[in-house]
Amino acid sequence: MTYCMELNDRICQVAEVDVLSTSTSMATDSLTEEMLRDDLKFYFMSPCEKYRARRQLPWKLAVQILKIFMITLQLILFGLNNQLVVSYKEENLMAFKNLFLKGYRGVDEDDYSTAVYTKHNVYDNLYYVIDQYSQLGNLSVGPVSYAEENGEFLPMVICKESYRRGSVEPSEGSYDIDAQLETVCLTLNPKTAGTSRGNNATFFELDFYRLVDIEITFALKGINLQTVRSHELPDCYKFLVTIVFDNSCHSGKVKITLDFDAVSSVCKNWKISGTAQKSTHYLLLFDGFVIVVCMISAVLCTRSIILAVRLLQRFSRFCLENYDLEVCEDDQREFLNGWYFLVIISDVLTIIGSILKMEIQAKSLTNYDVCSIFLGTSTLLVWVGVIRYLGYFQKYNVLILTMRAALPNVLRFCCCAGMIYLGYTFCGWIVLGPYHEKFEGLSRVAECLFSLVNGDDMFPTFAEFEQKNTMVWLFSRVYLYSFISLFIYMVLSLFIALITDAYETIKGYQTTGFPMTELKRFLTERKEGFPLQGEGGAGAESGETESVHPSVMLCCCKRYNPKHQLQASRVSSRSESSQR
């Protein structure tokens, strides 16, 4: 009898120890779960909510607001300076065309500046260029002169390219052409260019049936003095001017084109009084401060990404260890905030652009185009990033939610519509290209069709087709009517319908509530609908059920684990024995 009582006491002690350890483990798991839930709630709060919850100052928000203001101001200052440079180049190009092209009307044709049709006019224009070049100092009203190198003027170079041998008899329909090209060049000194024509008479004897083109190149130098008014140091420019007499078509029309490459550099000997140098120092300090702010912003966003990854790992580990459940991809994307990556990219572009701008301000670099691309792109991304903070307000978040919901369907739809668009592009180029200037190249065809889709320039496109070829004219009508009807009335309408459908879905969610994911259920502590609790949760006991959105059910599927069920049955049996 005594032995039985001792045995019962030992069994009761073991049961009490098991119950105590089980209750301790459950309390620890409950505490870990609550801590994890609090951290998750805090992570998904807005900056204002974080300040109210833990008095944490919104440093990232303050840095982003400061950065928007500074980057925009930096872009405006650089844009004003770049505008002066662009206007200087454009006006110099116009001045050179009026100086060196005889009979220039001030307006270019499609791909050339002017054209001549007789031999006499070709010689006149060729000699006119040489004469004007030799008298440049007496003609130009701008600060432009001949380029020098090692104390000597760079010469004018005239090269004529022609077939090596050829004879053409159009009346008899016969020709004898050696297709290999040969190039003969002549160099003229700027001071003696006007008197050297007689000494090189044989060079200027042109066989037009063999002539392909004549290329005249020379170098000039100028100074952009208008930047002084904006408190900037003037740049020195080297203009590599090229004039081409194009006879490659041999159609009786010689096209004359003038263009130049402008290379800016630091002036060697300069002296300026006033505030230009002081303003340059202030701009360099401002650009340096912009770089510091962008580096702080990048560090804060990188830190947020690292913290988000760690929090995702905690949540994934918790779900896997306690409930044998993997976090679905939709919930994982909630942690990896794409706005942070966007901000980091904009910061990197701003830092690179600011460094290039500082080099330009210090006259160590003169490439405005590359700098403008970096600064312009970074400013675009910065202003787009502002939408993230507007997304915390329900009424302002419709655009982002609609774009995110409609993007997959829109991309798939665009891929299908793009195939039809490319088919029309190639067809229009090969058939209508010889008869309409808007269809002469693939890029021009694509641009023309895109404008037609948007309802622009429709009637001129129809009217400019000439009726010289009846078959092509009829084909152009069928081509244009079918394209406009298909893309405006069907493709464009379906495109708008996809976006409208996504918008209506988002508006409905904002009224009735968004579908509950497992992460949202965990954050709202709704254990009756949270599948992590298994089938023995509170919801099962009360008999309450909650519908889950199909996408959530497909993404986050519950897993049955016999090991966990066995552990749960042991805990329940031990609890019953302890109560007894």
ChimeraX attribute file (.defattr): number of C-alpha atoms within 10 A of each C-alpha:
attribute: neighborCount
match mode: 1-to-1
recipient: residues
	/A:1	6
	/A:2	7
	/A:3	8
	/A:4	9
	/A:5	10
	/A:6	11
	/A:7	12
	/A:8	12
	/A:9	12
	/A:10	12
	/A:11	12
	/A:12	15
	/A:13	13
	/A:14	12
	/A:15	16
	/A:16	16
	/A:17	12
	/A:18	16
	/A:19	19
	/A:20	13
	/A:21	12
	/A:22	15
	/A:23	14
	/A:24	12
	/A:25	12
	/A:26	12
	/A:27	12
	/A:28	12
	/A:29	14
	/A:30	12
	/A:31	12
	/A:32	13
	/A:33	17
	/A:34	14
	/A:35	12
	/A:36	18
	/A:37	18
	/A:38	12
	/A:39	13
	/A:40	20
	/A:41	15
	/A:42	15
	/A:43	16
	/A:44	13
	/A:45	13
	/A:46	15
	/A:47	20
	/A:48	14
	/A:49	14
	/A:50	17
	/A:51	13
	/A:52	11
	/A:53	11
	/A:54	9
	/A:55	10
	/A:56	12
	/A:57	13
	/A:58	14
	/A:59	13
	/A:60	17
	/A:61	15
	/A:62	12
	/A:63	15
	/A:64	20
	/A:65	13
	/A:66	14
	/A:67	20
	/A:68	16
	/A:69	10
	/A:70	18
	/A:71	25
	/A:72	18
	/A:73	13
	/A:74	20
	/A:75	18
	/A:76	12
	/A:77	12
	/A:78	18
	/A:79	16
	/A:80	11
	/A:81	16
	/A:82	16
	/A:83	11
	/A:84	14
	/A:85	17
	/A:86	12
	/A:87	11
	/A:88	16
	/A:89	18
	/A:90	10
	/A:91	11
	/A:92	18
	/A:93	19
	/A:94	14
	/A:95	15
	/A:96	15
	/A:97	23
	/A:98	14
	/A:99	18
	/A:100	21
	/A:101	20
	/A:102	17
	/A:103	13
	/A:104	14
	/A:105	11
	/A:106	11
	/A:107	11
	/A:108	13
	/A:109	10
	/A:110	8
	/A:111	9
	/A:112	17
	/A:113	20
	/A:114	22
	/A:115	20
	/A:116	17
	/A:117	12
	/A:118	12
	/A:119	12
	/A:120	10
	/A:121	14
	/A:122	18
	/A:123	13
	/A:124	13
	/A:125	19
	/A:126	21
	/A:127	18
	/A:128	17
	/A:129	17
	/A:130	22
	/A:131	18
	/A:132	19
	/A:133	21
	/A:134	21
	/A:135	14
	/A:136	18
	/A:137	14
	/A:138	8
	/A:139	11
	/A:140	14
	/A:141	9
	/A:142	13
	/A:143	11
	/A:144	18
	/A:145	16
	/A:146	22
	/A:147	20
	/A:148	13
	/A:149	7
	/A:150	6
	/A:151	7
	/A:152	10
	/A:153	16
	/A:154	18
	/A:155	19
	/A:156	21
	/A:157	16
	/A:158	21
	/A:159	18
	/A:160	20
	/A:161	18
	/A:162	25
	/A:163	17
	/A:164	14
	/A:165	14
	/A:166	15
	/A:167	13
	/A:168	13
	/A:169	10
	/A:170	8
	/A:171	6
	/A:172	7
	/A:173	7
	/A:174	9
	/A:175	10
	/A:176	10
	/A:177	13
	/A:178	12
	/A:179	12
	/A:180	9
	/A:181	13
	/A:182	13
	/A:183	13
	/A:184	11
	/A:185	13
	/A:186	14
	/A:187	16
	/A:188	19
	/A:189	16
	/A:190	20
	/A:191	15
	/A:192	12
	/A:193	19
	/A:194	19
	/A:195	13
	/A:196	14
	/A:197	16
	/A:198	10
	/A:199	8
	/A:200	11
	/A:201	9
	/A:202	9
	/A:203	15
	/A:204	14
	/A:205	9
	/A:206	15
	/A:207	12
	/A:208	13
	/A:209	18
	/A:210	22
	/A:211	21
	/A:212	21
	/A:213	21
	/A:214	21
	/A:215	18
	/A:216	22
	/A:217	18
	/A:218	21
	/A:219	21
	/A:220	19
	/A:221	18
	/A:222	19
	/A:223	19
	/A:224	19
	/A:225	15
	/A:226	15
	/A:227	17
	/A:228	15
	/A:229	10
	/A:230	14
	/A:231	16
	/A:232	18
	/A:233	25
	/A:234	21
	/A:235	20
	/A:236	18
	/A:237	22
	/A:238	20
	/A:239	23
	/A:240	16
	/A:241	18
	/A:242	17
	/A:243	22
	/A:244	21
	/A:245	24
	/A:246	19
	/A:247	21
	/A:248	16
	/A:249	11
	/A:250	13
	/A:251	8
	/A:252	13
	/A:253	14
	/A:254	24
	/A:255	21
	/A:256	23
	/A:257	20
	/A:258	21
	/A:259	18
	/A:260	19
	/A:261	14
	/A:262	19
	/A:263	14
	/A:264	21
	/A:265	18
	/A:266	17
	/A:267	14
	/A:268	7
	/A:269	5
	/A:270	8
	/A:271	7
	/A:272	10
	/A:273	6
	/A:274	9
	/A:275	13
	/A:276	17
	/A:277	14
	/A:278	11
	/A:279	15
	/A:280	17
	/A:281	14
	/A:282	11
	/A:283	16
	/A:284	19
	/A:285	13
	/A:286	17
	/A:287	24
	/A:288	16
	/A:289	14
	/A:290	21
	/A:291	22
	/A:292	13
	/A:293	20
	/A:294	26
	/A:295	17
	/A:296	17
	/A:297	24
	/A:298	21
	/A:299	15
	/A:300	17
	/A:301	20
	/A:302	16
	/A:303	13
	/A:304	17
	/A:305	18
	/A:306	13
	/A:307	14
	/A:308	19
	/A:309	15
	/A:310	13
	/A:311	17
	/A:312	20
	/A:313	14
	/A:314	13
	/A:315	20
	/A:316	17
	/A:317	16
	/A:318	19
	/A:319	16
	/A:320	14
	/A:321	11
	/A:322	13
	/A:323	18
	/A:324	17
	/A:325	20
	/A:326	19
	/A:327	21
	/A:328	17
	/A:329	10
	/A:330	15
	/A:331	17
	/A:332	17
	/A:333	11
	/A:334	13
	/A:335	18
	/A:336	16
	/A:337	15
	/A:338	13
	/A:339	17
	/A:340	20
	/A:341	15
	/A:342	16
	/A:343	24
	/A:344	22
	/A:345	17
	/A:346	26
	/A:347	27
	/A:348	17
	/A:349	22
	/A:350	27
	/A:351	23
	/A:352	17
	/A:353	24
	/A:354	27
	/A:355	17
	/A:356	23
	/A:357	27
	/A:358	22
	/A:359	16
	/A:360	18
	/A:361	19
	/A:362	16
	/A:363	16
	/A:364	13
	/A:365	16
	/A:366	20
	/A:367	15
	/A:368	18
	/A:369	9
	/A:370	13
	/A:371	24
	/A:372	19
	/A:373	13
	/A:374	20
	/A:375	25
	/A:376	20
	/A:377	15
	/A:378	27
	/A:379	22
	/A:380	12
	/A:381	18
	/A:382	24
	/A:383	16
	/A:384	13
	/A:385	19
	/A:386	16
	/A:387	15
	/A:388	17
	/A:389	14
	/A:390	14
	/A:391	16
	/A:392	14
	/A:393	11
	/A:394	9
	/A:395	11
	/A:396	14
	/A:397	16
	/A:398	17
	/A:399	14
	/A:400	14
	/A:401	17
	/A:402	19
	/A:403	14
	/A:404	11
	/A:405	18
	/A:406	18
	/A:407	15
	/A:408	11
	/A:409	13
	/A:410	16
	/A:411	11
	/A:412	11
	/A:413	15
	/A:414	15
	/A:415	11
	/A:416	11
	/A:417	15
	/A:418	12
	/A:419	11
	/A:420	14
	/A:421	18
	/A:422	14
	/A:423	10
	/A:424	18
	/A:425	21
	/A:426	17
	/A:427	16
	/A:428	24
	/A:429	21
	/A:430	13
	/A:431	15
	/A:432	21
	/A:433	18
	/A:434	12
	/A:435	19
	/A:436	17
	/A:437	15
	/A:438	21
	/A:439	24
	/A:440	17
	/A:441	17
	/A:442	18
	/A:443	12
	/A:444	16
	/A:445	23
	/A:446	20
	/A:447	15
	/A:448	18
	/A:449	25
	/A:450	14
	/A:451	13
	/A:452	19
	/A:453	20
	/A:454	13
	/A:455	12
	/A:456	13
	/A:457	13
	/A:458	16
	/A:459	10
	/A:460	9
	/A:461	17
	/A:462	15
	/A:463	9
	/A:464	12
	/A:465	17
	/A:466	12
	/A:467	12
	/A:468	9
	/A:469	11
	/A:470	10
	/A:471	9
	/A:472	16
	/A:473	17
	/A:474	11
	/A:475	15
	/A:476	20
	/A:477	13
	/A:478	11
	/A:479	15
	/A:480	18
	/A:481	12
	/A:482	12
	/A:483	18
	/A:484	18
	/A:485	12
	/A:486	15
	/A:487	21
	/A:488	15
	/A:489	12
	/A:490	11
	/A:491	18
	/A:492	14
	/A:493	12
	/A:494	15
	/A:495	16
	/A:496	11
	/A:497	12
	/A:498	16
	/A:499	18
	/A:500	14
	/A:501	14
	/A:502	19
	/A:503	19
	/A:504	12
	/A:505	17
	/A:506	20
	/A:507	17
	/A:508	12
	/A:509	12
	/A:510	13
	/A:511	9
	/A:512	9
	/A:513	10
	/A:514	14
	/A:515	14
	/A:516	18
	/A:517	21
	/A:518	24
	/A:519	20
	/A:520	16
	/A:521	16
	/A:522	20
	/A:523	18
	/A:524	13
	/A:525	13
	/A:526	14
	/A:527	17
	/A:528	22
	/A:529	23
	/A:530	23
	/A:531	20
	/A:532	22
	/A:533	16
	/A:534	20
	/A:535	14
	/A:536	11
	/A:537	15
	/A:538	16
	/A:539	19
	/A:540	15
	/A:541	10
	/A:542	9
	/A:543	8
	/A:544	10
	/A:545	10
	/A:546	9
	/A:547	9
	/A:548	14
	/A:549	12
	/A:550	10
	/A:551	12
	/A:552	16
	/A:553	14
	/A:554	11
	/A:555	16
	/A:556	20
	/A:557	15
	/A:558	17
	/A:559	13
	/A:560	13
	/A:561	12
	/A:562	9
	/A:563	9
	/A:564	14
	/A:565	14
	/A:566	11
	/A:567	11
	/A:568	13
	/A:569	12
	/A:570	12
	/A:571	16
	/A:572	13
	/A:573	12
	/A:574	17
	/A:575	18
	/A:576	11
	/A:577	13
	/A:578	14
	/A:579	7
	/A:580	7
